[in-house]
């Protein structure tokens, strides 16, 4: 898979040096280094995300949520159409 990856300058220099020293292509060195790092990590990188729900109360009298959702859909459709028009 091809992807774009931004590396710190110092890290890129180390990886290039390792590629030259080992005679391997740069992409192989990057892939091998990433694999080794993933195998070597012992703890998850992130803690579990916890969300505390909050009651917002009932909608105000006269406010119909169905109409609000329909309006949101229309606004989203208009934004997508405008974006597609700019590509032409």
C-alpha positions in Angstrom: 0.0 0.0 0.0 1.3 3.4 -0.9 0.9 6.2 1.6 2.5 9.6 2.5 4.3 9.8 5.8 6.0 12.8 7.3 9.1 11.9 9.3 11.2 14.0 11.6 14.4 15.1 9.9 16.6 13.4 12.5 14.6 10.1 12.2 14.7 10.2 8.4 18.5 10.6 8.6 18.9 7.6 10.9 16.7 5.4 8.7 18.6 6.5 5.6 21.9 5.7 7.3 20.6 2.3 8.4 19.5 1.6 4.8 23.0 2.5 3.5 24.7 0.5 6.2 22.6 -2.6 5.6 22.3 -2.3 1.8 18.5 -2.5 2.0 16.0 -0.2 0.3 14.8 2.6 2.4 11.2 1.4 2.3 12.2 -2.0 3.7 14.1 -0.4 6.5 11.1 1.7 7.4 8.7 -1.3 7.3 11.1 -3.5 9.4 11.5 -0.7 11.9 7.8 -0.2 12.2 7.2 -3.9 12.6 9.8 -4.2 15.3 8.3 -1.2 17.2 4.8 -2.7 17.0 6.0 -6.1 18.2 8.0 -4.5 21.0 5.3 -2.3 22.6 3.9 -3.8 25.7 1.2 -1.3 26.7 -1.5 0.3 24.6 -0.7 3.7 23.2 -3.9 5.3 24.5 -6.1 4.9 27.5 -9.7 4.0 27.0 -11.8 7.0 26.2 -14.7 7.5 28.6 -17.7 9.7 27.9 -19.9 11.0 30.6 -23.4 11.6 29.3 -25.2 14.7 30.3 -29.0 15.2 30.1 -29.9 18.1 27.9 -33.6 18.1 28.7 -36.6 17.9 26.4 -36.8 20.1 23.3 -38.6 23.4 23.7 -42.3 23.5 22.9 -42.8 24.1 19.2 -39.5 22.7 18.1 -39.8 19.6 15.9 -36.7 17.5 15.8 -37.7 15.9 12.6 -37.7 19.3 10.8 -34.3 20.1 12.3 -32.8 16.9 11.0 -34.3 17.6 7.6 -32.8 21.0 7.6 -29.4 19.6 8.6 -29.6 17.1 5.7 -30.5 19.9 3.2 -27.6 22.1 4.4 -25.2 19.1 4.1 -26.4 18.3 0.6 -25.9 22.0 -0.4 -22.4 22.0 1.0 -21.5 18.8 -0.9 -23.0 20.2 -4.1 -21.0 23.4 -3.8 -17.8 21.4 -3.2 -18.5 19.3 -6.3 -19.2 22.4 -8.4 -15.8 23.8 -7.5 -14.0 20.7 -8.9 -15.4 21.3 -12.4 
